[in-house]
Amino acid sequence: MEKIKKLSKYQGFWPTVIFIAILLINGIISGGTFFDIKIVDAHLYGRLIDILRNGSKLMLLATGMTFVLATGGTDISVGSVMAISGAIACSIVDGRILPGAGQSVQAAILLAILGGVVCGAWNGFLVSKVKIQPIVATMILMVAGRGIAQLITDGKIVTVNSDAYYFINGGYILGLPFPLFIVLFAVALAILFTKKTAFGLFLESTGCNPVASHFAGINVNRVKWLVYTFCGAMAAVAGLIESAGIKGADCNNAGLFMELDAILAVAIGGTSLNGGRFSVPASLAGALIIQSITTSVYAMGVAPEITSVVKAVIVICICLFQSVEFKEKMRKRFSAHKPERMAKTA
Amino acid sequence: MSEQVKSQKKFHIKNISLLVTSLLFIGLFSVGAAAYPKFLSLSTFCNLLNDGSYLIIASIGITFVLLTGGIDISISSTIAFTCVFSAFLLRTGVPAGVVIPLVLLIGLLFGALMGFMINAYRLQPFIVTLAGQFFMRGLCAVISTESIPITDDFYKKMALTKLSFLGAKIYFYVFIAAAVLIAAMFTLKFTRFGRTVYAVGGNEQSASLMGLPVGRTKVTVYAISGFCAALAGVVFSFYTLAGYSLQNVGMEMDAISSAVIGGTLLTGGVGTVIGTTVGVMIQGVIQTIVTYQNLNTWWTKVFSAALLCLFIVIQRMLAGRSEKRKDIRGKVEKAA
């Protein structure tokens, strides 16, 4: 009991519990078939693997978004950045632009990520140097981003024909889907960087009180700039996975509404949108919760249109549980009943 | 004496923003007129009103929320829901006289519910209205995933009633938008509630210490936004005579950027509904020019974004200047 109490103090505790609960409910409703994992050609298949594979994009976005939200900002351009990176990569692999690169997949991946970094740096520039509110600053790229992606692909849906490129989404290593390893790598990098260097502390301090942090000698602007750039890079990688999944670049629909899902994932993970404390593992759990809701709605055979209603209700419930005011109100209600009961028993 | 100077200066800055917006609108319109011989006509201008009336209504609603420093990203879904739900009800034979008040009431209550959650449980407006967006969009799809045509006589009459003069046409629903604009201007300028909206946006804590009903105001602005979105939905269903669950995806960003171009600060406290209306018209002009130029529609997005960027930077510079002035004044006062 003591141990559970200690564990529950971690930010990632409740999101993980909710995630496991959703899986268990699914398991009970489906009579256990939900947990079936088959091995075909040394690759693992099953609903759980599906959740991990399809959730990889969201997990990447949530990792980047966690840091942005920790500084008290928001990045609503990640969906558009995904479209841009997909457009760049597919156009290069297709040989439409940069024929000198010889349709090389490596060059495509590098340049796509570079594109994401540039987009992120632009957001960071607007937020930290021009001092525009984050939501407005990133709205510019959100609106323009799809247009830019269309410019790159010349308004067409570019399809690619390259097994090496498909591997980004469909490949397997040690029986596990390849996107999972990308996520592991990115998350490990992010956690090492924030927990083993002073950067994580700077980040939290910037989010809690930028003015005080500035006076304490922290270069707040550089922290913000770095964070947005990182978020852009993560979005670019997610865009690569998405475009490899659909085997082409669809500028209109790639990453549509993903920014909202990513912010939701972080909020479910318990990171305040006002900045301050953050936890990457908690955000990952949040991302998995969203993905498992989507997958389980499909698995239950309910019409997929209802997914968004279910999502909305669950999000509100989770937010209510995290709200201090709501908890207090509930406590008051319960404690108001207690004296009565005590009086009766006495 | 010094107070008078202060109020004059404030007045000045607020007007600059509106002036720049109006000049930009005239400038863009002149560019169009110079480039295309048929552009400069009353009918082009009236078409801006005809095509933009639903967006004007929705943007005015969202301006109230933005003025308090909140945000409402559920409006596009509320519009879609209103269209789909009213089309669905009309098809089952419910008369228009029942349908329209009903959908308006739903919009109002839905907005109020979101406002209540934001205010009572201190939830993030972004997250709550995001959930609202998902919820409404989901309900649309639950009702019907296919487009439902509207064949009701009243709707048809509203869709086709127009005022023709000098070769230009103004549809009836433009007058609804005008009425909303006038009502909103009056409310913000001359009622206690309107002044409280600005006070809450300026500084919530001081507003509450002044004894202003902050909580009630916050709930009310979300209710207004929901109501305006529902009304915009009714107008939109006049405009298209159909209800489709995926219409207007991403429209909330158009509304927010219109408000920003019109001089509303997203931090709250500064902005006018007339500025927002001009902001909608500017986006309409860009769209028209892009159509005249025969460019792909995604150019509209790029141009709007560039304009948005420009405007935000201008606002930033103006705000920065006034901050500096305040600093200097503070120093001078201290020295004295």
Chai-1 contact restraints between the chains, C-beta under 6 A:
chainA,res_idxA,chainB,res_idxB,connection_type,confidence,min_distance_angstrom,max_distance_angstrom,comment,restraint_id
A,V130,B,R316,contact,1.0,0.0,6.0,A-B,restraint_1
A,I132,B,I312,contact,1.0,0.0,6.0,A-B,restraint_2
A,I132,B,R316,contact,1.0,0.0,6.0,A-B,restraint_3
A,Q133,B,L266,contact,1.0,0.0,6.0,A-B,restraint_4
A,V136,B,L266,contact,1.0,0.0,6.0,A-B,restraint_5
A,V136,B,I312,contact,1.0,0.0,6.0,A-B,restraint_6
A,I140,B,A305,contact,1.0,0.0,6.0,A-B,restraint_7
A,I140,B,L308,contact,1.0,0.0,6.0,A-B,restraint_8
A,I140,B,C309,contact,1.0,0.0,6.0,A-B,restraint_9
A,V143,B,K301,contact,1.0,0.0,6.0,A-B,restraint_10
A,V143,B,S304,contact,1.0,0.0,6.0,A-B,restraint_11
A,V143,B,A305,contact,1.0,0.0,6.0,A-B,restraint_12
A,A144,B,V302,contact,1.0,0.0,6.0,A-B,restraint_13
A,A144,B,A305,contact,1.0,0.0,6.0,A-B,restraint_14
A,G147,B,W298,contact,1.0,0.0,6.0,A-B,restraint_15
A,G147,B,K301,contact,1.0,0.0,6.0,A-B,restraint_16
A,G147,B,V302,contact,1.0,0.0,6.0,A-B,restraint_17
A,Q150,B,W298,contact,1.0,0.0,6.0,A-B,restraint_18
A,G155,B,N296,contact,1.0,0.0,6.0,A-B,restraint_19
A,L260,B,L130,contact,1.0,0.0,6.0,A-B,restraint_20
A,A267,B,I127,contact,1.0,0.0,6.0,A-B,restraint_21
A,L273,B,Q124,contact,1.0,0.0,6.0,A-B,restraint_22
A,E305,B,A141,contact,1.0,0.0,6.0,A-B,restraint_23
A,I306,B,G138,contact,1.0,0.0,6.0,A-B,restraint_24
A,S308,B,F134,contact,1.0,0.0,6.0,A-B,restraint_25
A,S308,B,R137,contact,1.0,0.0,6.0,A-B,restraint_26
A,S308,B,G138,contact,1.0,0.0,6.0,A-B,restraint_27
A,V309,B,F135,contact,1.0,0.0,6.0,A-B,restraint_28
A,V309,B,G138,contact,1.0,0.0,6.0,A-B,restraint_29
A,K311,B,F134,contact,1.0,0.0,6.0,A-B,restraint_30
A,A312,B,A131,contact,1.0,0.0,6.0,A-B,restraint_31
A,A312,B,F134,contact,1.0,0.0,6.0,A-B,restraint_32
A,A312,B,F135,contact,1.0,0.0,6.0,A-B,restraint_33
A,V315,B,A131,contact,1.0,0.0,6.0,A-B,restraint_34
A,I316,B,A131,contact,1.0,0.0,6.0,A-B,restraint_35
A,C319,B,L123,contact,1.0,0.0,6.0,A-B,restraint_36
A,C319,B,I127,contact,1.0,0.0,6.0,A-B,restraint_37
A,S323,B,Y121,contact,1.0,0.0,6.0,A-B,restraint_38
A,S323,B,R122,contact,1.0,0.0,6.0,A-B,restraint_39
A,S323,B,L123,contact,1.0,0.0,6.0,A-B,restraint_40
A,E325,B,Y121,contact,1.0,0.0,6.0,A-B,restraint_41
A,E325,B,R122,contact,1.0,0.0,6.0,A-B,restraint_42
A,F326,B,Y121,contact,1.0,0.0,6.0,A-B,restraint_43
